[in-house]
Amino acid sequence: MTENNTAVSEQSVPAAGAVVAEATVPHKKRRHINQQKLQDNLWGWAFCLPLIVGTVLFVYIALVMALLLSFTTYTSTLHGDVWAFLGNMFSGEDVFASVPGIDAFTDANGSNPWRWYQFVFTDTQYSCQVAQSMANRGVTEMSTLGMTLFNTVFYLIGIPIGMVLSMFLAVCMSRDIKGGNVFRVLYYLPCVASTVSVVYTFANLFNTSGVINQLLNTNIVWFWSGTSTQLSIGYNEGIDPFWTNGLINKCIVIVMNVWKGLGGTIILYIAGLSGVNASTKEAAQIDGASSWKIFWKVTMPDLYPVIFYNVVTSVIGGMQIYAEPELLFPTSSSGGTLRNRPNMLTSGYVALIWYWGISPNSSPSDAIDFDRLTQGINPSYQSLGAAYGMVLAVIILVLTLFQFWLDKRNSD
């Protein structure tokens, strides 16, 4: 009898354990959907969707398309639709065919996918008509890539100038003075004004009979026509106008860009100054620190994120400068038959992308290089413009990565 009870109890133990385990396992509760949170997420994605679609379509897809086109001979005049042309790249058709007039850039088979990059780094021209007329005085052709890149980098000089001025004005405006808001509005107005109106204003200021010459009581020709009818500075010495009149013209562009961009930078610095730790400043004042030392030891470290943001975005934007020099010094001011070419004295690098990839020319005589490339067909070669764009993209990427590397090194 005892053995039977023991056997029964042993059989009932697992069954009882299973019942207890089943009772202790929590049942999955049906997840409750927060309608308000779901609605907020949907509205958030709805507002972000246009930006996401625009970025993917006009940045990433366009970048890949430009990279592919830069190795081809695509032009809308000769090849039509860009999508069909790119499709031919993967169907075996030869989209790297030779281009009439540039046999130096083709291989034995008549095709060379690197032809445009070779052209980018080897194309040369005179800075203007006067430089061409001074060739017998030792003035030689220069690289179009080098001239426009030098112009672009030269314009970056305005970044530290603008940052110092905007920092000074922001510190002044952050103080509790009467009419501070009025001054903030006045300094921000140039940012709201259109670039065309700002250029028109500066063109009148620096005119031969403009306000600047009247204040200086001089008759300086700030806007050089670029032709032999008006001699360049250093003409008799055989100095290329790129290094004389070109530098003067570029300085005017820098002054204009600094004045136009002060307002936006000032607003950012004022916002950054409002976030400076007030207790740290008070402690430094109690310890007897001077205002100058407080600014460098307390204010500047707290403003570093704003400064770094301004430097990175300003360099990226400065490397893409186009409208200001083109409007202030039109292409026709470069003189001669190169009517539609960028003004090598002042044009930035982006002007080459526009000229070769987008801007159509009415006849081969308007662009000697087009005549050399196409022997009279004279379309805009979007593939060549894409190659110029890829070179600029690599330069901007390297500069940006270098700035982030410096930032990481300083923080470590």
C-alpha positions as a Markdown table, in Angstrom:
| # | Residue | x | y | z |
|---|---|---|---|---|
| 1 | Met | 0.0 | 0.0 | 0.0 |
| 2 | Thr | 2.8 | 2.4 | 0.8 |
| 3 | Glu | 4.6 | 1.6 | -2.4 |
| 4 | Asn | 1.4 | 2.3 | -4.4 |
| 5 | Asn | 1.0 | 5.7 | -2.7 |
| 6 | Thr | 4.6 | 6.6 | -3.4 |
| 7 | Ala | 4.2 | 5.7 | -7.1 |
| 8 | Val | 1.0 | 7.8 | -7.3 |
| 9 | Ser | 2.7 | 10.7 | -5.6 |
| 10 | Glu | 5.7 | 10.5 | -8.0 |
| 11 | Gln | 3.3 | 10.6 | -11.0 |
| 12 | Ser | 1.4 | 13.5 | -9.7 |
| 13 | Val | 4.5 | 15.7 | -9.0 |
| 14 | Pro | 5.3 | 16.4 | -12.7 |
| 15 | Ala | 1.7 | 17.1 | -13.4 |
| 16 | Ala | 1.4 | 19.5 | -10.5 |
| 17 | Gly | 4.7 | 21.2 | -11.6 |
| 18 | Ala | 3.3 | 21.6 | -15.1 |
| 19 | Val | 0.2 | 23.2 | -13.7 |
| 20 | Val | 2.2 | 25.6 | -11.6 |
| 21 | Ala | 4.5 | 26.5 | -14.5 |
| 22 | Glu | 1.5 | 27.1 | -16.7 |
| 23 | Ala | 0.0 | 29.3 | -14.1 |
| 24 | Thr | 3.1 | 31.4 | -13.6 |
| 25 | Val | 3.8 | 32.0 | -17.3 |
| 26 | Pro | 2.4 | 35.5 | -18.0 |
| 27 | His | 0.0 | 35.7 | -20.9 |
| 28 | Lys | 1.0 | 38.0 | -23.7 |
| 29 | Lys | -1.0 | 41.2 | -23.5 |
| 30 | Arg | -2.3 | 42.8 | -26.7 |
| 31 | Arg | -0.1 | 45.9 | -27.3 |
| 32 | His | -2.1 | 49.0 | -27.0 |
| 33 | Ile | -1.6 | 51.4 | -29.9 |
| 34 | Asn | -1.1 | 55.0 | -28.8 |
| 35 | Gln | -3.2 | 56.9 | -31.3 |
| 36 | Gln | -1.8 | 60.2 | -30.5 |
| 37 | Lys | 1.8 | 59.0 | -30.9 |
| 38 | Leu | 0.9 | 57.3 | -34.1 |
| 39 | Gln | -0.6 | 60.5 | -35.4 |
| 40 | Asp | 2.4 | 62.5 | -34.4 |
| 41 | Asn | 4.7 | 60.1 | -36.2 |
| 42 | Leu | 2.7 | 60.1 | -39.4 |
| 43 | Trp | 2.7 | 63.9 | -39.4 |
| 44 | Gly | 6.4 | 64.0 | -38.8 |
| 45 | Trp | 7.1 | 61.6 | -41.7 |
| 46 | Ala | 4.7 | 63.6 | -43.9 |
| 47 | Phe | 6.7 | 66.8 | -43.2 |
| 48 | Cys | 10.1 | 65.0 | -43.7 |
| 49 | Leu | 9.1 | 63.2 | -46.8 |
| 50 | Pro | 9.6 | 66.1 | -49.3 |
| 51 | Leu | 13.1 | 66.7 | -47.9 |
| 52 | Ile | 13.9 | 63.0 | -48.0 |
| 53 | Val | 12.6 | 62.6 | -51.6 |
| 54 | Gly | 14.4 | 65.8 | -52.7 |
| 55 | Thr | 17.7 | 64.7 | -51.1 |
| 56 | Val | 17.6 | 61.2 | -52.6 |
| 57 | Leu | 16.5 | 62.4 | -56.0 |
| 58 | Phe | 18.5 | 65.6 | -56.5 |
| 59 | Val | 21.6 | 64.7 | -54.4 |
| 60 | Tyr | 22.3 | 61.0 | -54.3 |
| 61 | Ile | 20.8 | 59.9 | -57.5 |
| 62 | Ala | 22.1 | 63.0 | -59.3 |
| 63 | Leu | 25.6 | 62.4 | -57.9 |
| 64 | Val | 25.6 | 58.8 | -59.2 |
| 65 | Met | 24.3 | 59.9 | -62.6 |
| 66 | Ala | 27.0 | 62.6 | -62.8 |
| 67 | Leu | 29.7 | 60.2 | -61.9 |
| 68 | Leu | 28.6 | 57.7 | -64.6 |
| 69 | Leu | 28.2 | 60.5 | -67.2 |
| 70 | Ser | 31.6 | 61.9 | -66.5 |
| 71 | Phe | 33.1 | 58.8 | -68.2 |
| 72 | Thr | 30.9 | 59.0 | -71.3 |
| 73 | Thr | 30.5 | 61.3 | -74.3 |
| 74 | Tyr | 26.9 | 62.2 | -73.4 |
| 75 | Thr | 25.3 | 65.4 | -74.6 |
| 76 | Ser | 21.6 | 66.0 | -74.9 |
| 77 | Thr | 22.0 | 67.5 | -78.4 |
| 78 | Leu | 23.6 | 64.3 | -79.8 |
| 79 | His | 22.3 | 61.5 | -77.6 |
| 80 | Gly | 18.9 | 62.7 | -76.4 |
| 81 | Asp | 17.4 | 61.3 | -73.2 |
| 82 | Val | 19.9 | 60.8 | -70.4 |
| 83 | Trp | 18.1 | 57.7 | -69.0 |
| 84 | Ala | 18.3 | 55.9 | -72.3 |
| 85 | Phe | 21.9 | 56.8 | -72.7 |
| 86 | Leu | 22.8 | 55.5 | -69.2 |
| 87 | Gly | 20.9 | 52.3 | -70.1 |
| 88 | Asn | 23.2 | 51.8 | -73.0 |
| 89 | Met | 26.1 | 51.7 | -70.6 |
| 90 | Phe | 24.9 | 48.4 | -69.3 |
| 91 | Ser | 23.6 | 47.0 | -72.7 |
| 92 | Gly | 27.0 | 46.8 | -74.3 |
| 93 | Glu | 26.8 | 49.8 | -76.6 |
| 94 | Asp | 29.8 | 52.0 | -76.9 |
| 95 | Val | 29.1 | 55.2 | -75.0 |
| 96 | Phe | 32.8 | 56.0 | -74.7 |
| 97 | Ala | 33.2 | 56.7 | -78.5 |
| 98 | Ser | 35.8 | 59.2 | -79.6 |
| 99 | Val | 34.9 | 62.9 | -79.9 |
| 100 | Pro | 35.9 | 64.7 | -83.1 |
| 101 | Gly | 38.6 | 67.2 | -82.5 |
| 102 | Ile | 40.2 | 65.8 | -79.4 |
| 103 | Asp | 42.1 | 62.8 | -80.7 |
| 104 | Ala | 44.9 | 63.5 | -78.2 |
| 105 | Phe | 42.5 | 62.3 | -75.5 |
| 106 | Thr | 41.5 | 59.0 | -77.2 |
| 107 | Asp | 43.3 | 55.7 | -77.2 |
| 108 | Ala | 44.1 | 53.4 | -80.0 |
| 109 | Asn | 40.5 | 52.1 | -80.2 |
| 110 | Gly | 39.1 | 55.6 | -80.5 |
| 111 | Ser | 37.6 | 55.7 | -77.0 |
| 112 | Asn | 38.9 | 56.8 | -73.6 |
| 113 | Pro | 36.6 | 57.0 | -70.6 |
| 114 | Trp | 39.1 | 59.3 | -68.8 |
| 115 | Arg | 39.2 | 61.9 | -71.6 |
| 116 | Trp | 37.2 | 64.5 | -69.7 |
| 117 | Tyr | 39.3 | 64.3 | -66.6 |
| 118 | Gln | 42.4 | 64.6 | -68.8 |
| 119 | Phe | 40.9 | 67.7 | -70.4 |
| 120 | Val | 40.0 | 69.2 | -66.9 |
| 121 | Phe | 43.6 | 69.0 | -65.8 |
| 122 | Thr | 45.2 | 70.0 | -69.1 |
| 123 | Asp | 43.0 | 72.8 | -70.5 |
| 124 | Thr | 44.7 | 76.2 | -70.6 |
| 125 | Gln | 43.8 | 79.7 | -71.8 |
| 126 | Tyr | 44.9 | 83.3 | -71.3 |
| 127 | Ser | 43.2 | 85.1 | -68.4 |
| 128 | Cys | 41.9 | 87.8 | -70.8 |
| 129 | Gln | 42.5 | 89.4 | -74.2 |
| 130 | Val | 45.2 | 91.7 | -72.8 |
| 131 | Ala | 47.1 | 88.7 | -71.4 |
| 132 | Gln | 47.0 | 87.2 | -74.9 |
| 133 | Ser | 48.3 | 90.4 | -76.4 |
| 134 | Met | 51.2 | 90.4 | -73.9 |
| 135 | Ala | 52.3 | 86.9 | -74.8 |
| 136 | Asn | 55.4 | 88.3 | -76.4 |
| 137 | Arg | 56.3 | 89.9 | -73.0 |
| 138 | Gly | 56.5 | 86.5 | -71.3 |
| 139 | Val | 52.9 | 86.1 | -70.3 |
| 140 | Thr | 51.8 | 82.5 | -70.9 |
| 141 | Glu | 48.6 | 80.6 | -70.9 |
| 142 | Met | 47.5 | 79.2 | -67.5 |
| 143 | Ser | 45.4 | 76.3 | -66.4 |
| 144 | Thr | 41.7 | 77.1 | -66.4 |
| 145 | Leu | 41.3 | 74.7 | -63.4 |
| 146 | Gly | 44.1 | 76.5 | -61.6 |
| 147 | Met | 42.8 | 80.0 | -62.2 |
| 148 | Thr | 39.2 | 79.3 | -61.2 |
| 149 | Leu | 40.3 | 77.3 | -58.1 |
| 150 | Phe | 42.6 | 80.1 | -57.1 |
| 151 | Asn | 39.7 | 82.5 | -57.4 |
| 152 | Thr | 37.5 | 80.3 | -55.4 |
| 153 | Val | 40.1 | 79.8 | -52.6 |
| 154 | Phe | 40.9 | 83.5 | -52.6 |
| 155 | Tyr | 37.2 | 84.2 | -51.9 |
| 156 | Leu | 37.5 | 82.0 | -48.8 |
| 157 | Ile | 39.6 | 84.8 | -47.2 |
| 158 | Gly | 36.3 | 86.5 | -46.4 |
| 159 | Ile | 35.3 | 83.6 | -44.0 |
| 160 | Pro | 37.7 | 84.5 | -41.2 |
| 161 | Ile | 37.1 | 88.2 | -41.8 |
| 162 | Gly | 33.4 | 87.8 | -41.6 |
| 163 | Met | 33.6 | 85.5 | -38.5 |
| 164 | Val | 35.7 | 88.1 | -36.6 |
| 165 | Leu | 33.4 | 91.0 | -37.5 |
| 166 | Ser | 30.3 | 89.0 | -36.7 |
| 167 | Met | 31.6 | 87.8 | -33.4 |
| 168 | Phe | 32.5 | 91.4 | -32.4 |
| 169 | Leu | 29.1 | 92.7 | -33.4 |
| 170 | Ala | 27.3 | 89.8 | -31.7 |
| 171 | Val | 29.1 | 90.5 | -28.5 |
| 172 | Cys | 28.1 | 94.1 | -28.7 |
| 173 | Met | 24.5 | 93.3 | -29.5 |
| 174 | Ser | 24.2 | 90.8 | -26.8 |
| 175 | Arg | 24.6 | 93.5 | -24.2 |
| 176 | Asp | 21.5 | 95.1 | -22.7 |
| 177 | Ile | 21.5 | 98.4 | -24.6 |
| 178 | Lys | 18.7 | 100.5 | -26.0 |
| 179 | Gly | 17.8 | 99.8 | -29.6 |
| 180 | Gly | 19.6 | 96.5 | -29.7 |
| 181 | Asn | 16.7 | 94.8 | -31.5 |
| 182 | Val | 16.8 | 97.6 | -34.1 |
| 183 | Phe | 20.5 | 97.0 | -34.8 |
| 184 | Arg | 19.9 | 93.3 | -35.1 |
| 185 | Val | 17.2 | 93.8 | -37.8 |
| 186 | Leu | 19.4 | 96.3 | -39.7 |
| 187 | Tyr | 22.4 | 94.0 | -39.8 |
| 188 | Tyr | 20.2 | 91.1 | -41.0 |
| 189 | Leu | 18.6 | 93.0 | -43.8 |
| 190 | Pro | 21.4 | 92.2 | -46.4 |
| 191 | Cys | 20.6 | 88.5 | -45.8 |
| 192 | Val | 17.0 | 89.0 | -46.9 |
| 193 | Ala | 17.9 | 91.2 | -49.9 |
| 194 | Ser | 18.4 | 89.4 | -53.2 |
| 195 | Thr | 21.9 | 88.8 | -54.6 |
| 196 | Val | 21.0 | 90.8 | -57.7 |
| 197 | Ser | 20.1 | 93.9 | -55.7 |
| 198 | Val | 23.2 | 93.7 | -53.6 |
| 199 | Val | 25.4 | 93.3 | -56.7 |
| 200 | Tyr | 23.7 | 96.3 | -58.3 |
| 201 | Thr | 24.4 | 98.4 | -55.1 |
| 202 | Phe | 28.1 | 97.5 | -55.0 |
| 203 | Ala | 28.4 | 98.1 | -58.8 |
| 204 | Asn | 27.2 | 101.6 | -58.2 |
| 205 | Leu | 29.4 | 102.1 | -55.1 |
| 206 | Phe | 32.6 | 101.1 | -56.9 |
| 207 | Asn | 31.8 | 102.8 | -60.2 |
| 208 | Thr | 34.4 | 105.2 | -61.6 |
| 209 | Ser | 32.1 | 108.1 | -60.5 |
| 210 | Gly | 30.6 | 106.2 | -57.6 |
| 211 | Val | 30.5 | 106.9 | -53.9 |
| 212 | Ile | 33.8 | 105.1 | -53.1 |
| 213 | Asn | 35.8 | 107.2 | -55.5 |
| 214 | Gln | 34.1 | 110.4 | -54.3 |
| 215 | Leu | 34.9 | 109.7 | -50.7 |
| 216 | Leu | 38.6 | 108.9 | -51.6 |
| 217 | Asn | 38.7 | 111.8 | -54.0 |
| 218 | Thr | 40.2 | 109.4 | -56.6 |
| 219 | Asn | 39.3 | 108.2 | -60.1 |
| 220 | Ile | 40.3 | 104.5 | -59.7 |
| 221 | Val | 38.9 | 102.1 | -62.3 |
| 222 | Trp | 37.7 | 99.3 | -60.0 |
| 223 | Phe | 35.8 | 97.5 | -62.7 |
| 224 | Trp | 38.4 | 96.7 | -65.4 |
| 225 | Ser | 36.9 | 96.0 | -68.8 |
| 226 | Gly | 39.5 | 93.4 | -69.6 |
| 227 | Thr | 40.4 | 94.7 | -73.1 |
| 228 | Ser | 43.4 | 96.4 | -74.5 |
| 229 | Thr | 41.4 | 99.6 | -74.9 |
| 230 | Gln | 41.9 | 100.1 | -71.2 |
| 231 | Leu | 45.4 | 99.1 | -70.1 |
| 232 | Ser | 45.9 | 96.8 | -67.2 |
| 233 | Ile | 48.0 | 97.6 | -64.1 |
| 234 | Gly | 51.5 | 96.3 | -64.9 |
| 235 | Tyr | 50.9 | 96.1 | -68.6 |
| 236 | Asn | 54.2 | 97.7 | -69.5 |
| 237 | Glu | 56.0 | 95.3 | -67.2 |
| 238 | Gly | 54.4 | 92.3 | -68.8 |
| 239 | Ile | 52.5 | 91.3 | -65.6 |
| 240 | Asp | 49.4 | 89.1 | -66.2 |
| 241 | Pro | 46.2 | 91.0 | -65.3 |
| 242 | Phe | 45.2 | 87.9 | -63.3 |
| 243 | Trp | 47.7 | 89.0 | -60.6 |
| 244 | Thr | 46.9 | 92.8 | -60.7 |
| 245 | Asn | 43.4 | 93.8 | -61.8 |
| 246 | Gly | 42.1 | 90.3 | -61.0 |
| 247 | Leu | 43.1 | 90.6 | -57.4 |
| 248 | Ile | 41.5 | 94.0 | -57.1 |
| 249 | Asn | 38.2 | 92.7 | -58.6 |
| 250 | Lys | 38.2 | 89.7 | -56.3 |
| 251 | Cys | 38.7 | 91.9 | -53.2 |
| 252 | Ile | 35.5 | 93.8 | -54.2 |
| 253 | Val | 33.7 | 90.4 | -54.3 |
| 254 | Ile | 35.1 | 89.6 | -50.8 |
| 255 | Val | 33.9 | 92.9 | -49.4 |
| 256 | Met | 30.4 | 92.3 | -50.8 |
| 257 | Asn | 30.1 | 88.7 | -49.5 |
| 258 | Val | 31.3 | 89.7 | -46.0 |
| 259 | Trp | 28.8 | 92.5 | -45.8 |
| 260 | Lys | 26.0 | 90.3 | -47.2 |
| 261 | Gly | 26.7 | 87.4 | -44.9 |
| 262 | Leu | 27.2 | 89.2 | -41.6 |
| 263 | Gly | 23.6 | 89.1 | -40.5 |
| 264 | Gly | 23.1 | 85.4 | -40.6 |
| 265 | Thr | 26.4 | 84.7 | -38.7 |
| 266 | Ile | 25.6 | 87.3 | -36.1 |
| 267 | Ile | 22.2 | 85.7 | -35.3 |
| 268 | Leu | 24.0 | 82.3 | -34.8 |
| 269 | Tyr | 26.6 | 83.9 | -32.5 |
| 270 | Ile | 23.9 | 85.8 | -30.5 |
| 271 | Ala | 22.1 | 82.5 | -30.0 |
| 272 | Gly | 25.3 | 80.8 | -28.9 |
| 273 | Leu | 26.2 | 83.7 | -26.5 |
| 274 | Ser | 22.8 | 83.2 | -24.8 |
| 275 | Gly | 23.8 | 79.7 | -24.0 |
| 276 | Val | 27.1 | 80.5 | -22.3 |
| 277 | Asn | 27.2 | 79.3 | -18.6 |
| 278 | Ala | 26.4 | 82.5 | -16.6 |
| 279 | Ser | 27.6 | 81.0 | -13.3 |
| 280 | Thr | 31.0 | 80.2 | -14.7 |
| 281 | Lys | 31.3 | 83.8 | -15.9 |
| 282 | Glu | 30.3 | 85.1 | -12.4 |
| 283 | Ala | 32.8 | 82.9 | -10.7 |
| 284 | Ala | 35.5 | 84.1 | -13.0 |
| 285 | Gln | 34.6 | 87.7 | -12.3 |
| 286 | Ile | 34.6 | 87.1 | -8.6 |
| 287 | Asp | 38.1 | 85.6 | -8.9 |
| 288 | Gly | 39.2 | 88.8 | -10.6 |
| 289 | Ala | 39.5 | 87.7 | -14.2 |
| 290 | Ser | 39.5 | 90.5 | -16.8 |
| 291 | Ser | 36.8 | 90.7 | -19.4 |
| 292 | Trp | 39.3 | 89.7 | -22.1 |
| 293 | Lys | 40.3 | 86.6 | -20.2 |
| 294 | Ile | 36.7 | 85.7 | -19.5 |
| 295 | Phe | 35.9 | 85.9 | -23.2 |
| 296 | Trp | 38.8 | 83.6 | -24.2 |
| 297 | Lys | 38.6 | 81.1 | -21.3 |
| 298 | Val | 34.8 | 80.9 | -20.7 |
| 299 | Thr | 32.9 | 82.3 | -23.7 |
| 300 | Met | 34.9 | 81.0 | -26.5 |
| 301 | Pro | 34.9 | 77.3 | -25.4 |
| 302 | Asp | 31.1 | 77.4 | -25.1 |
| 303 | Leu | 30.9 | 79.0 | -28.5 |
| 304 | Tyr | 33.1 | 76.4 | -30.2 |
| 305 | Pro | 30.2 | 74.3 | -31.6 |
| 306 | Val | 28.7 | 77.4 | -33.3 |
| 307 | Ile | 32.1 | 78.4 | -34.6 |
| 308 | Phe | 32.8 | 74.9 | -36.0 |
| 309 | Tyr | 29.4 | 74.8 | -37.7 |
| 310 | Asn | 30.0 | 78.2 | -39.3 |
| 311 | Val | 33.4 | 77.3 | -40.5 |
| 312 | Val | 32.3 | 74.0 | -42.1 |
| 313 | Thr | 29.2 | 75.4 | -43.8 |
| 314 | Ser | 31.0 | 78.5 | -44.9 |
| 315 | Val | 33.8 | 76.5 | -46.6 |
| 316 | Ile | 31.3 | 74.3 | -48.3 |
| 317 | Gly | 29.3 | 77.2 | -49.5 |
| 318 | Gly | 32.3 | 79.3 | -50.4 |
| 319 | Met | 33.7 | 76.5 | -52.7 |
| 320 | Gln | 30.5 | 76.7 | -54.7 |
| 321 | Ile | 30.5 | 80.4 | -55.2 |
| 322 | Tyr | 29.0 | 81.4 | -58.6 |
| 323 | Ala | 26.4 | 84.1 | -58.8 |
| 324 | Glu | 28.2 | 87.0 | -57.1 |
| 325 | Pro | 31.3 | 87.3 | -59.3 |
| 326 | Glu | 29.4 | 86.4 | -62.5 |
| 327 | Leu | 26.9 | 89.2 | -61.8 |
| 328 | Leu | 29.4 | 91.8 | -60.6 |
| 329 | Phe | 31.9 | 91.0 | -63.4 |
| 330 | Pro | 29.9 | 89.6 | -66.4 |
| 331 | Thr | 31.6 | 87.3 | -68.8 |
| 332 | Ser | 31.6 | 89.9 | -71.5 |
| 333 | Ser | 34.1 | 91.9 | -69.4 |
| 334 | Ser | 36.7 | 89.3 | -70.1 |
| 335 | Gly | 36.8 | 90.7 | -73.6 |
| 336 | Gly | 37.4 | 89.4 | -77.1 |
| 337 | Thr | 35.6 | 86.6 | -78.9 |
| 338 | Leu | 35.3 | 84.4 | -75.8 |
| 339 | Arg | 32.0 | 86.1 | -75.1 |
| 340 | Asn | 30.4 | 83.2 | -73.2 |
| 341 | Arg | 33.4 | 81.9 | -71.4 |
| 342 | Pro | 33.8 | 82.4 | -67.7 |
| 343 | Asn | 35.8 | 85.5 | -66.7 |
| 344 | Met | 39.1 | 84.0 | -65.6 |
| 345 | Leu | 39.9 | 87.1 | -63.6 |
| 346 | Thr | 37.0 | 86.6 | -61.1 |
| 347 | Ser | 34.9 | 83.5 | -62.0 |
| 348 | Gly | 34.8 | 80.7 | -59.5 |
| 349 | Tyr | 35.2 | 77.0 | -60.3 |
| 350 | Val | 31.4 | 76.4 | -60.6 |
| 351 | Ala | 31.5 | 78.7 | -63.6 |
| 352 | Leu | 33.3 | 76.0 | -65.5 |
| 353 | Ile | 30.6 | 73.4 | -64.6 |
| 354 | Trp | 28.0 | 75.8 | -65.9 |
| 355 | Tyr | 29.8 | 76.7 | -69.1 |
| 356 | Trp | 30.7 | 73.2 | -70.2 |
| 357 | Gly | 27.7 | 71.3 | -68.9 |
| 358 | Ile | 24.8 | 73.6 | -69.1 |
| 359 | Ser | 25.4 | 76.9 | -71.0 |
| 360 | Pro | 24.6 | 76.5 | -74.8 |
| 361 | Asn | 26.6 | 78.6 | -77.3 |
| 362 | Ser | 25.2 | 80.2 | -80.4 |
| 363 | Ser | 28.1 | 79.5 | -82.7 |
| 364 | Pro | 31.5 | 77.8 | -82.5 |
| 365 | Ser | 33.2 | 81.2 | -82.7 |
| 366 | Asp | 31.8 | 82.0 | -79.3 |
| 367 | Ala | 33.9 | 79.3 | -77.7 |
| 368 | Ile | 37.2 | 78.2 | -79.2 |
| 369 | Asp | 37.3 | 75.1 | -77.1 |
| 370 | Phe | 33.9 | 74.0 | -78.3 |
| 371 | Asp | 35.1 | 74.4 | -81.9 |
| 372 | Arg | 38.2 | 72.3 | -81.0 |
| 373 | Leu | 36.1 | 69.6 | -79.3 |
| 374 | Thr | 33.2 | 69.2 | -81.7 |
| 375 | Gln | 34.4 | 70.7 | -85.1 |
| 376 | Gly | 31.3 | 72.8 | -85.5 |
| 377 | Ile | 28.6 | 70.6 | -83.9 |
| 378 | Asn | 29.0 | 72.7 | -80.8 |
| 379 | Pro | 26.6 | 71.3 | -78.2 |
| 380 | Ser | 27.0 | 71.5 | -74.4 |
| 381 | Tyr | 28.8 | 68.4 | -73.2 |
| 382 | Gln | 27.1 | 67.5 | -70.0 |
| 383 | Ser | 29.6 | 64.7 | -69.5 |
| 384 | Leu | 32.4 | 67.3 | -69.4 |
| 385 | Gly | 30.5 | 69.4 | -67.0 |
| 386 | Ala | 29.9 | 66.3 | -64.8 |
| 387 | Ala | 33.6 | 65.7 | -64.8 |
| 388 | Tyr | 34.3 | 69.2 | -63.5 |
| 389 | Gly | 31.6 | 68.6 | -60.9 |
| 390 | Met | 33.1 | 65.4 | -59.7 |
| 391 | Val | 36.5 | 67.1 | -59.2 |
| 392 | Leu | 34.8 | 69.8 | -57.1 |
| 393 | Ala | 32.9 | 67.2 | -55.1 |
| 394 | Val | 36.1 | 65.4 | -54.2 |
| 395 | Ile | 37.8 | 68.7 | -53.2 |
| 396 | Ile | 34.9 | 69.7 | -50.9 |
| 397 | Leu | 34.8 | 66.2 | -49.4 |
| 398 | Val | 38.5 | 66.3 | -48.6 |
| 399 | Leu | 38.3 | 69.8 | -47.1 |
| 400 | Thr | 35.3 | 68.8 | -44.9 |
| 401 | Leu | 36.9 | 65.6 | -43.7 |
| 402 | Phe | 40.1 | 67.5 | -42.9 |
| 403 | Gln | 38.1 | 70.0 | -40.8 |
| 404 | Phe | 36.4 | 67.1 | -38.9 |
| 405 | Trp | 39.8 | 65.5 | -38.4 |
| 406 | Leu | 41.1 | 68.7 | -36.9 |
| 407 | Asp | 38.1 | 69.0 | -34.7 |
| 408 | Lys | 38.5 | 65.4 | -33.4 |
| 409 | Arg | 42.2 | 66.0 | -32.8 |
| 410 | Asn | 41.6 | 69.1 | -30.8 |
| 411 | Ser | 38.8 | 67.5 | -28.7 |
| 412 | Asp | 41.1 | 64.6 | -27.9 |
